[in-house]
Amino acid sequence: MGAPPPAQGLITTIWITFNILLYTSDDFASKISLPLSKNYSFYTIPVYCILTYLPYWYSVLTIQNASKDRWDNANPKSTKHIDSVQRSVSSETFGRYERGKAAHNNGLENFPLLIVAVMTGNMAHLDVTMLNGMFGAFVLLRVAYTVAYIKISGVNASYLRSMMWMFSVSILMYITIRSAQVLAKASAL
């Protein structure tokens, strides 16, 4: 039996992630209504971690399904293996595979900035409602960015994807800079 279709795997992963976050709290009812006076910013880290790995899993499943399970899990980054897979699938499928891997790598590259923003935002005791809103917007932008990265293959439309990336990074930079200002002011007292 082969791997599940990529869409089914993504839906299952999102469902599991949602349930883990939902049931790990003692206060189940408050998770449903999500009162913004509670600080959810730390949840951004595991959500983003899963979001970063979704395009990688999508890439692997896409190639496995298209190449009749020719995926070499023992040495998946081997140039010889990748060349073999590229020859066995359509250029459109291989392009989605490459873009999925690139979206995954971009997520990893931005992970340190997210962690810094979450930590400094909380260290500076920035307004919780603002943090929740900013990190919520960040996650939504990254979801849109990830989907756009995988789906968009044209040059002109790719600029929209780049704008999503720029706005998501700007949110993290704003939180980090604002935190630095608050912490610097507090240390000067």
Buried (B, 14 or more C-beta within 10 A) or exposed (E): EEBBEBEEBBEEBBEEBEEEBEEEEEEEEEBEEEEBEBBBBEBBBEBBBBBBBBBBBBBBBBBBBBBEEEBEEEEEEEEEBBEEBBEBBEEEBBEBBBBBBBBBEBBEEBBEBBBBBBBBBBEBEBEBEBBBEBBBEBBEBBBBBBBBBBEBEEEEEBEEBEEBBEBBBEBBEBBBEBBEEBBEEEEEE
